[in-house]
Amino acid sequence: MAALPGGAARAAVSGGGARDVVPQARVLLREARVSVMALTFWTRLHGVLSPELAGHLTGMGFDPAQLFAAEADALTGPSPV
């Protein structure tokens, strides 16, 4: 319970009920979703860009710009989270 901000743990223990805790829990969940989306965005694009910048995709027979565009399109679509 100590992880809830703004005294939500005290409200839950003291009988404040779910009405006090639920809005704060929603904020925490929204922040967690944003963090997951940001981390996913960074790792997927980093995973595409790093090999290109290092020259590891040279000679593979495809356009790295299309791979990057496909990843960016996949990441900006509907949220899987």
Summary of the structure (lengths in Angstrom):
residues: 81
radius of gyration: 20.8
end to end distance: 24.3
largest distance: 66.2
contacts: 169
relative contact order: 0.10
helix: 68%
strand: 0%
